Amino acid sequence: MNIMLFHSAYGLRPAVRDAADRLRAAGHEVWSPDLFEGRTFETVEEGMACKDEIGKDELLRRAVLTAAPYSERGLVYAGFSLGASIAQTLALGDDKARGLLLLHGTSDIAPNASADELPVQLHVAEPDAFEPDDWLSSWYLQMGRTGADVEVYRYAGAGHLYTDPGLPDYDAEAAEATWRVALGFLDSL
């Protein structure tokens, strides 16, 4: 599988590189673009300030420019938190997308979005201040209306970015469960 993996608001941290290596070890070709151009952050607030400084449109432009040369191959779009929202936006705009793997995040869905049986898997903490229950319920219904085939996995007691061992949210058990399920999902595509 060809996977475009987007980083969180913390930037292209070692955990993202490690995730890309894990996916490569499972036989996938993976690209993990640096949308923050080398900048990484110690807090989510610093990362979100960078995101705001760059602007949503510019981040999406950078993501599209990175993914475009590989789109013909049929990409699986994936991402962590902010990167998941970017991955979702790109997957819903790419009729050749093979799948969507969302780790710790979702995004708004355009009313006219169409995903025509796109396999989608979401892994998220429960509860998650960035992905509250009412938002996730609405997101799930809207994603279903696009025609996507959606699976949601919730991890009770885990912190928001629980797959990143360099952050306080890290939860080894939830992270390993996530990777086990996600790798199975990718193998099924």
Disulfide bonds with the S-S distance in Angstrom:
none
